[in-house]
């Protein structure tokens, strides 16, 4: 891995830590847990804390990596890492589909989307693990995961009418946007069809997706585990429980914060793994000095 690649990963790690801290602070001190809205007057500050750091980390990483060599030659270990995390994403998508079937008002659109996505990613994972190399066709197939993300994004827009006002909903939608863009660029790079800006955009969107999904999800989980009772009791891993409370309260102060969808977490982890694999693959493209050349130079 190049020196710039290592520096970019350090910047991404710093961005993750700061975004995680910002999400935690936003939940603990600036969110009305009865409605889900940010406290009046704190909207700009909270969004700058999270998304300003996110943008800065992604842009810094993109600038550092803009001159990375074109193309990738993924090692066997890199293929195994991507394959196993893709399988994890398939399992999480299936879980999300099963969970939706037991919702108070299940969405047939989301159920079909998650089950089809789970089957597709499961097959893709096993093909990747079996082949242990990225052919142009296999790389292109990962673009379909981006289509899956687009469909989940459509569902979020259809059902989250106050996206900009509730941090949980806004993060959910932005995660899907970053992931959809990442898999589109991932397919171009790993299929050997990249253009000049394909790899920089892949790094920026992949790092952005990884930071946002993992930091926000951990922020919610840590709040559930360690926040005072008046906050932790308003956080749940069950979307059904959140729906029940909302119905019982007739919508009045009936908001319950829900964990980030597990499939988002898994896809964010997949983006992180793919970025690291792509950076490591650059080493294979560096010119090597033959022993004869070394002896001539001495």
Secondary structure, 3 states (H helix, E strand, C coil): CCHHHHHHHHHHHHHHHHHHHHHHHHHHHHECCCCCEECCCCHHHHHHHHHHHHHHHHHHHHHHCCCCCCCCCCCHHHHHHHHHHHHHHHHHHHHHHHHHHCCCCCCHHHHHHHHHHHHHHHHHHHHHHHHCCCCHHHHHHCHHHHHHHHHHHHHHHHHCCCCCCEHHHHHHHHHHHHHHHHHHHHHHHHCCCCCCCHHHHHHHHHHHHHHHHHHHHHHHHHHHHHCCHHHHCCEECCHHHHHHHHHHCCCCCCCCEECCCHHHHHHHHHHHHHHHHHHHHHHHHCCCCCHHHHHHHC
